[in-house]
Amino acid sequence: MEPTRIGVIGAGLMGAHFLAIARQHPVCLPIGVADVLSDRAQSLADRYGVRSYSDYRNLLDDPDLDAVVIATGESFHLEPALYAAAAGKHMLIEKPLATSSMDGEKMIAAAAQSGVLLMVAHALRFDPNYGRARQAVRSGTLGDLVHVNARRNTSMGDAARLAGRTSITYYLGSHSVDTLQWVMNSPICEVTTISVQKALRHLGVDDTVLSLLRFQSGAIGALENSWIRPDGAANRKIGSSLVLMGTRGAFAVETMTPGAVLYTEGRSDPYNPAYSFEDAPFGIISNVYRDEFGHFVDCIRSGAEPIVTPAQALSAVRVCEAIEESLASRRPVSIAQDNVFQ
Ligand SMILES: NC(=O)c1ccc[n+]([C@@H]2O[C@H](COP(=O)([O-])OP(=O)(O)OC[C@H]3O[C@@H](n4cnc5c(N)ncnc54)[C@H](O)[C@@H]3O)[C@@H](O)[C@H]2O)c1
């Protein structure tokens, strides 16, 4: 069986992770990694025995390459995606698709024109908890959805690592927005957003962003995103939850509830494999990113449509854009869009 030959663009947090995952995938062969910071690319290349590039175009020009993971920062997805499409390479693009719907539309059009697969890495789609939430909505078990509450909060260390490169909404909110629209089976059609800046003023970013949401279905929602969780409080930086309230039932996902806890002198480290970046026992990676990458490879090999469709990923960008616009204008912002979540 011919392997699917994989390259990674962006040798940072997620790029390193996907390289490790690709190496463990039974039908994949990672062959190269590119980063403008050539030391970063070289050190990953040495670790995984792949070629290193400082210019992603040289990686994409390799005729042996089948597919690429684009794991550059949020606003640097456009150029590599357009080049990958022109080179005929399938692409898994880290979330969010883009930081403007105009860029997102260009990327989707380029991939469609070249006939390559474009999947956006909305990792929570691969967390079975959110899958169960969607099932509960679709089956009618919850009745008519009335309101929803979604939280996703990371640590100050994460904000410091990103150093003002991006906003909370594109970095964290894009996860929540995609999950909400997918689980609720309904696009968000209006947002009203406020924010506060205290601890992270030196980085020029908000600490917390809160939005009120209206869905096309008539349901309403509250969205909370921040990056001011204390560092070192636990080994998991992300605090995330989802609560759905319907006319006949409710559903709650709470990812801070640990699967296991390690207690040592003066601290406790909760562990939840679905959210862990750590290697599982015996070094075998087992988490949402592994399953997400596996789905991408299955879609390449079978020609199936990914469960995160390009139109759905673009919809998340439109909502994030509206959240940013509402913050700037201090007004509710309406979003006209078709329901691509049915
Ligand atoms: N799914 C998740 O849970 C999750 C978690 C963190 C980040 N992300 C997403 O992953 C993406 C990357 O985030 P990160 O935290 O890994 O970033 P990072 O800063 O750790 O790494 C990004 C890398 O891309 C490189 N880069 C930038 N422009 C480049 C270019 N033109 N060519 C080659 N390399 C280039 C940078 O030098 C850097 O090494 C973002 O879209 C982010 O939102 C997703």
The ligand as a Gaussian input file, in Angstrom:
#p B3LYP/6-31G(d) Opt

LIG

0 1
 N       -6.526000      22.879000      17.797000
 C       -5.950000      23.382000      18.846000
 O       -6.201000      22.960000      19.962000
 C       -4.928000      24.485000      18.674000
 C       -4.075000      24.824000      19.748000
 C       -3.127000      25.849000      19.515000
 C       -3.067000      26.490000      18.296000
 N       -3.934000      26.127000      17.292000
 C       -3.889000      26.787000      15.974000
 O       -2.725000      26.301000      15.294000
 C       -2.156000      27.346000      14.494000
 C       -0.702000      27.536000      14.917000
 O       -0.681000      27.898000      16.281000
 P        0.576000      27.532000      17.213000
 O        0.181000      27.888000      18.586000
 O        1.062000      26.153000      16.902000
 O        1.622000      28.609000      16.664000
 P        3.179000      28.716000      16.944000
 O        3.477000      30.164000      17.046000
 O        3.595000      27.798000      18.050000
 O        3.793000      28.152000      15.584000
 C        3.566000      28.769000      14.336000
 C        4.833000      28.596000      13.520000
 O        4.568000      29.020000      12.191000
 C        5.747000      29.644000      11.704000
 N        5.429000      30.448000      10.537000
 C        4.770000      31.639000      10.462000
 N        4.682000      32.039000       9.176000
 C        5.263000      31.080000       8.424000
 C        5.474000      30.913000       7.035000
 N        5.050000      31.817000       6.142000
 N        6.123000      29.810000       6.595000
 C        6.546000      28.880000       7.479000
 N        6.376000      28.982000       8.831000
 C        5.738000      30.075000       9.280000
 C        6.268000      30.440000      12.904000
 O        7.640000      30.769000      12.751000
 C        6.011000      29.439000      14.036000
 O        7.128000      28.600000      14.281000
 C       -3.048000      28.578000      14.700000
 O       -3.985000      28.654000      13.654000
 C       -3.729000      28.289000      16.032000
 O       -4.988000      28.926000      16.203000
 C       -4.834000      25.134000      17.467000

